[in-house]
Amino acid sequence: MSELSVNHLLGIKYLCKEDLQLIFETADHFKEVINRSIKKVPSLRDITIANLFFENSTRTKLSFELAEKRLSADVVNFSAASSSVKKGETLIDTVNNILSMKVDMVIMRHPNPGASVFLSQHVDSAIINAGDGAHEHPTQALLDSYSIREKLGEVAGKKIVIVGDILHSRVALSNIFALKLQGAEVKVCGPKTLLPKHIESLGIKVETNLQKALEWCDVANMLRVQNERMEISYFPSTREYVQQFGVNKKLLDSLSKEIVIMHPGPINRGVEITSDVADSQHSIILNQVENGVAVRMAVIYLLASKIKN
């Protein structure tokens, strides 16, 4: 397969297994590029990309921006906090104004689920979803799978547990889709109040005992509790959450095997994982950050090549 089956990256659920394989193979190439002394390639010199972030983001925005600049694209940054959106401008108006500046691709993060799908139906540019509400975050799932593949050789047949606030997490949903597509076994673990009601219908299992979940898995992907998305309290206290679902070095050392620890960031150190876990040899968190740039370069490059055609 030499090109993606889609014209936009709206969610993992729209991709096939061959798309993932093509993205990872392309990312392998770009990972080699970003480790050279000259980290730029002229691949997208004639492409203009707009980064539209209607929600705050540090890591994802920086990662996309770095990926775009490594590919020599022209980059326009747009932050909704300081824009006419505050004055009541609609999403379509905002985007049309940016498109009238002849933009080829839009990277968008938006608080509303489905915003990127809506956008793709109304504009001609290629759209990359950088997170829509509690729905999907496809590039995070891609870089997570890529990091597992790099560490363990492949994703197929591996046992992955996603721990924490599954209910409010777009990372969890995208990861479940991506891991299942590649033939991994997936479990989720967290307080019952933070697990979506029909989560098993996605073909995964639920485990509410953290120790059992960690004994079972090859990889634990630790998610933070998303307090900013909560209007009510989902568990009695942070202290109680830490006791039941926090991973510390003592717990890791008590397991009968070594497991890999991942985290999409930002980390609440001392809540979902302690510092001695985040900074241990079990952790591939910094590899995830590095791989994020290579994977995003791959996605942008592959979608841009469809624009050129």
VORO-690914 format. One record per residue: x, y, z of N, C-alpha, C in turn. Coordinates in steps of 0.2 Angstrom, whole numbers, plus 2048, in hexadecimal, padded with zeros to 3 digits. Layout:
% residues N
XYZXYZXYZ...
//
This chain:
% residues 309
8047FA80080080080080480680080380B7FB8088107FA8058177FC7FE8177FE7FB81D8007F581B8057F38208097EE81F80E7E781E80A7E381A80E7DC81980B7D781F80C7DA8248107D68298127D98308107D583580F7D783C80E7D88408147D683E81A7D68428207D883D8257DB83F82B7DC83B8317D783E8367D183B8367CB83D83A7CB8398417CD8328407CD82E8467D08278437D28238487D581C8477CF8188447C98198467C48158437C381583C7C581A8387C581B8317CB81882D7CF8158317D681282E7D580B82D7D98088297DA8018297E17FF82B7E27F882C7E87F682F7EE7F882A7ED7F88247F27FA81F7F480181F7EF8068217F180D8227F680D8287F480A82E7F980A83380080883180080282E80780082C80B80582780780882380A80D81F80D81382380981582880B81B82C81181983081181383381781183781D81083381C80E82D82280D82882581482682081882582281F82382682382982382182F82682483582D82283782E81B83583581983683A81D83283881F82C83C82382783D82A82B83882D82D83883483083C83483783B82E83A83F82E84184782E83F84982B83A85082B83885283283684D83683384E83D83184F84183784B84183C84B84584185184484685483E84585A83D84986183F84586084283F86684483C86884B83E86E84D83C87085483E86C85983B86A85883586585D83185F85983185A85C83585485883784E85A83284F85E82D84A86082884A85C82184485B81E84485981883F85D81484185E80D83D86380983686180783485B80A82E85880782885C80682686080A82086480A82186C80982686E80582787580482287980181D8757FD8188797FA8118787FE81187580480B87480880A87980E80487C80E8038808147FE87D81980087C81F7FC8798247FA87E82A7F387E82C7F18828317F087D8377F288083D7F187C8437EC8808477E687D8477E088084B7DF87D8517E08808577E087D85D7DA8818617D487E8627CF8818657CF87F86D7D487B86E7D58798757DC8798777DE87B87D7E587B87F7E987587D7EF87587B7F387087A7FA87287A7FE86E87D80687087D80986B87980986487B80D85F87880B85E87180485D87080285B86980386086480286786680386C86280A86D86080F86C86581686D86381886785F81686186081885B85C81685C85580F85F85480D86084D81186584A81286B84D81687084A81D86E84882086A84D82786884B82786384582285F84582185A83F82185E83981C86383981B86783382286B83182586E83582B87183483186D83183186783483686283283586082B82E86082882D85F82282D86581D82F86B82083087181C82987481A82387281D81D87581B81D87C81E81888081B81788781E81188682381288982980E88882E80A88E83180488E8328008938347FD89183B7FE8948417FB8928477F58968497F089384C7EA89784D7E88948547E78998597E58978607DE89A8617D98968627D28988637D289D8697D689C86E7D68A08747D78A88727DB8A986D7DC8B086C7D98B28657D48AF8637D18B085C7CA8B285C7C78B38567C08B68557BB8B08587BD8AA8597B98A585C7B68A88627BA8AC8667B88AF86C7B28B486B7B28B68657AD8BB8637A78B88607A78B28607A18AE85D7A18AC8567A78AC8537A88A984D7A78A284D7A489F8477A38988477A98948457A988D8467AE8898437AF88A83C7AA8898387AA88A8317AD89082F7AB8968327AD89D8307B589D8317B789B8377BE89B8397C28978337C08918327C388D82D7C38908267BD8928247BD89581D7C289B81D7C289F8227C78A58227CE8A28217D089D8247D689A8247D889781D7D289481B7D38908147D489680E7D189B80F7D18A080A7D88A38097DC8A180F7E48A380E7E789D80B7E48988087E68938047EB88E8087E788B80D7EA8868117E987F80F7EE87B80E7ED87480B7EA86F8117EC8708177EB86B81C7E986F8237E486C8267E286F82D7E38698327E786B8377E886783D7E386A8437DE8668457DA86984A7D88658507D98698567D686685C7D086B85E7CB8678607C586A8627C18678677BE86B86C7BB8688717B48638707B286486A7AC8608687AD85A8647AB8548667AC84E8627A984F85B7AC84C8567AA84D84F7AB85384C7AF85884F7B085E84C7B485E8457B98598467BE8588407BA85583A7B585083B7B184D8367AD8528337A98578377A585C8357A98618307AF8628327B486782E7B58638277B785D8287B985A8217B485981C7AD85A81E7A885A81A7A68618177AA86681A7A886D8177AE8718147B486E8157BA8718127BE86D80D7C286F8097C686B8047CC8698077CF86C80C7D586A80F7D58638127DB8608137DC85A8167DC85C81E7D88588227D78598297DA85482D7DE8568327E18518377DE85383E7DB84E8417D884F8477DD84E84D7DE8548507E38548567E085385C7DA85085C7D684F8627CF8538627CA84F8627C38528627BF8508687BF85486D7BB8538747BE84C8777B98488797BB84287C7BA83C8777BB83E8717B983986B7C08358697C48398657CA8358627D083A8627D68378627DC83A8627E183685E7E08358577E38308537EA8308537ED8368537F58368527F88348597F583585E7F78328657F782A8657F28288627F18208627F681D85D7F88218587FD81F85380481F85680582485980C82485C80D81F86280781E86680781986B80981286880581086380680A85F80D80985D80F80F85A81680F85781B80E85C81A81186281F81086881F80986A81980686A8197FE86D81C7FA86881B7FB86181E7F885C8267F885C8287FE85E82F7FF85E8327FC86482F7FC86A8317F98708317F187082B7EE86D82A7E786E82A7E386782B7E786282C7E485B8267E48578207E385B81A7E38578147E485C80E7E685A8087E785E8047E185E8047DD8597FF7D78588017D385E7FC7D08617FC7CB8677FF7CE86D8007D486E8027D78747FC7D98787FD7D987F7F87DA8847F97E18867F47E68857F57ED8877EF7EF88C7F17F28917EB7F48967EC7FC8967E67FF8957E58068957E280889C7E680C8A07E480C8A77E28148A97DC8158AC7DB81C8AE7D481E8AC7D48248AA7CD8288A87CB8268A17C88208A07C781E8997C18228977BC82489B7B68278997B782E8967BC8328987BD8398957C38398907C583388E7CC83388A7CB8318837CD83687F7CD8358787D38308767D883187A7DE82C8797DC82587A7D882387F7D681C8807D281A87A7CD81D8777C981B8727CD81A86B7D281F86A7D681E8647DB8188657DD81786B7E281286C7DF80B86B7D880A86E7D580486E7D48028667D28078627D180685B7D78038587DD8078597E38068567E67FF8587E67FD85E7E97F78617E57F185F7DE7F285F7DA7EC85C7DB7EB8557DC7F08517DD7F084A7E37EC8487E87EC84D7EF7E984C7EF7E284F7EA7E08527E97D98557EC7D985C7EC7DE8607EE7DE8677E87DC86B7E97DA8717E47D98767E47DF87B7DE7E187C7DD7E88807D97E78867DB7E988B7D77EA8917D77F18947D17F38977D17FA89A7D17F98A27D47FD8A67D37FD8AD7D38048B07CE8048B57CD80B8B87C780A8BD7C58108C07BF80F8C47B980E8C07B480B8C27AE8098BE7AB8108BB7AB8158C07A881B8BE7AC81F8B87B281D8B67B68208B17B681B8AB7B28168AB7B28118A57AB8128A17AB81489B7A58148977A180E89879A80F89879580A89979680389479780488E7977FF88979E7FE8867A37FF88A7AA7FE8887AC7F78857A97F28887AA7EB8867A87EA87E7A37EE87C7A17ED8757A67EF8707AC7F28727B17F386E7B67ED86D7B47E88707B87E28707BE7E18757BD7E587A7C27E587F7BF7E38867C47E188B7C27DF8917C37E48977BF7E489C7C07E98A27C37E58A87C87E88AB7CB7E68B17CB7EB8B67C87EA8BC7C87F08C17CD7EF8C67D17EA8C67D77E98CA7DD7EA8C77E17F08C97E77F28C67EC7ED8C67ED7E98CB7F37E48CC7F27DF8C77EB7DC8C67EA7D78C27EB7D98BA7E97E08B97EA7E28B27F17E38B07F57E58B57FD7E58B48007DF8B37FE7DA8B78007D38B67FF7D08AF7F97D28AD7F77CF8A67FA7D28A07FC7D98A17FE7DD89B8057DC8998077DE89380E7E089180F7E789180A7EB89080B7F28908057F58948067FA8988017FE89C8018058997FC8088967FC80F8947F88128997FB81789D7F881A8A37F58218A07EF8228A27EB8288A07EA82C8A67EB8338A57E98378AB7E28388AC7E083A8B27D983C8B37D88438B17D38438AC7D18498A97CC84E8AD7CF8518B27CB8558B67C785B8B27CA85D8AD7C78638A97C18618A67C085A8A57BA8588A17B58558A67B68568AC7B18538B17AD8598B47A68588B47A285D8B87A085A8BE7A18548C079F8518C67A584D8C87A584A8CF7AB8468D17AA83F8D07AF83C8CC7AE8358CA7B18308CF7B58328D47B782E8D97B88328E07B982F8E57B98328EC7BE8388ED7C48368EB7CA83A8EC7D08388E87D483D8E67DA83B8E27DE8368E67DF8378ED7E38328F17E082B8F07D982A8F07D78238EF7D88218E87D88258E37D98238DC7E08218DB7E58248DE7EC8238DE7ED81C8E17EA81A8E77EA8148EA7E880E8E67E380F8E27E080A8DE7E38098D77E480F8D47E680F8CD7EC8128CB7F08158D07F78188CF7FC8128CF8018138CA80680E8CA80D8128CD81080E8D28168108D581B80B8D482180C8D58278088D48268018D88238028DE8227FC8E281E7F78DF8187F98DC8137F58D88177F28D281A7F68CE81E7F38C88237EE8CA8267EF8CF82B7EA8D28287E38D48227E48D681F7DE8D981C7D98D481C7DC8CD8197D88C881E7D28C681B7CD8C381F7C78C28237C88BB8227CD8B78267CF8B18267D68B082B7D88AC82C7DF8AA8267E18A58237E78A681E7EA8A18217F089F81E7F389A81F7F989781A7FE89981C80489B81880989E81880F89881281189681181789280C81C89580D82289280882789580882C88F80182E88D80183388880383B88A80383C8908058428937FF8478937FF84C89680384E89C8028498A28088488A58088438AB8068478B18018448B58008478BC8048438C080B8458C180F8418C580D8408CC80D8398CE80A8388D58038368D58008378CF7F98348CF7F882E8CB7F882E8C47F88288C17FF8248C18048288C180B8248C280F8298C68148268CA81982A8CD81F82B8C98238308CB8288328C782D82D8C682E8288CB8338238CB83181E8C582A81D8C48288198BE82981D8B88278238B88278278B182E8278AF8338288B383A8298B183E8228B183A81C8B283E8168B383F8138AC84380D8AC84480A8A683E8068A38398068A78338038A482F80889F83080E8A082D81389D82F81589682A81689182C81888A82981F88982882288E82482988D82882E88982E82E88A83283388683383187F83382A87E83382787782D82987382782987782182B87482183287182483687582483D87382883E86D82E83B86C83283B86682F83886082C83286282882E85C82283385A81F83785E81A83B85C81B83F85682184285682384785082484284A82783D84A82883884482183684281D83484681683184481283784181283D84480F84384181284583B81884583A81B84683381984182E81883B83081683682B80F83782980A83882E80383A82C80284082880684582A80684B82680884A81E80E84781E81184581880C84181380983C8168058378127FF83B8107FC83F8147F68438127F784880D7FD84B80E7FF85180980084E8028038488028048457FB7FE8437F87F88427FB7F28417F87EF8487F57F184D7F97EF8547F67F28567F07F98547F07FD8567EA7FA8527E47F884B7E57F58477E07EE84A7DD
//
